[in-house]
Amino acid sequence: MKTSLILGAALAFLGLIAAFQTVYVVDQTETAIVLQLGKPTGHAKGPGLHAKIPFIQNVVFFDARLLEYDAKAAEVLTLDKKNLVVDNYARWRIVDPLLFYRTLRTVGRAHARLDDIIYAELRVALGRYTLLDVVSQKRASIMGEVTQKSTELLAPYGIQVVDVRIKRTDLPAENAQAIYGRMRAERERQAKLYRSEGWEEMEKIKSGADKDRAVLLAEAERQAEVLRGAGDAEAAAVWAEAVSKAPEFFSFTRSLEAYQKAFAHKSRLVLTPQSPFLRYFR
């Protein structure tokens, strides 16, 4: 009785193990292939409950969702011979698990293959465009070209590349320093040009102002001479008219002026009483 119970329990345990080895569940986010002695059998299995031969067959699961591969930054050469350090990533999925297992087997090996193909296509595509195109104007179309070509080359591995994108583009350190130096030199050259143009404009303004000043002074001097001459002429005319009306009075005043100047410094003059100079002393 006791032996039969033990035997029944053992058989039940073995049956439970066999059931667990026979039945497997594929999640909604996965696909699976069944291996028999290490070789794939049949087609890939979708989500749901499935059965296999216990102990002889085993199941390998693959992620059916969109996967992301982040590549290491690498240098590429543009059409205008500029080195760029490009950091890119790709979104991909396993569309044929059976083919994927036969060619690559693991996601790690798939990443290595993605790295080789995407980097090669990215280098070829960027080599057909200038630095300006890559940085701003044509990046989207370049990425479209790389995505399409990478999908074609990775199709024999059961992989579909959904999208390739550049996260960041930088200049190599040595190139960056050289470019920054050229930019600094260019700015200094422009600054010197602006300064020289400013000094030239200043000299033009100063010379123009000096010329206008000289013209104004010459015109003022001319007008002054004209006015002075007119005043002198008018004074001479008035004086002549006054003298013509009283010549004796004019002679008297001129003699007084002569006396004032002659005796101003205690000068000694030897004159005879009949001298014309003493005419108004008589």
Secondary structure, 3 states (H helix, E strand, C coil): CHHHHHHHHHHHHHHHHHHHHHEEEECCCEEEEEEECCEEEEEEECCEEEECCCCCEEEEEEECCCEEEECCCEEEECCCCCEEEEEEEEEEEECCHHHHHHHCCCHHHHHHHHHHHHHHHHHHHHCCCCHHHHHHHCHHHHHHHHHHHHHHHHHHHCEEEEEEEEEEEECCHHHHHHHHHHHHHHHHHHHHHHHHHHHHHHHHHHHHHHHHHHHHHHHHHHHHHHHHHHHHHHHHHHHHHHHHHCHHHHHHHHHHHHHHHHCCCCCCCCCCCCCHHHHHHC
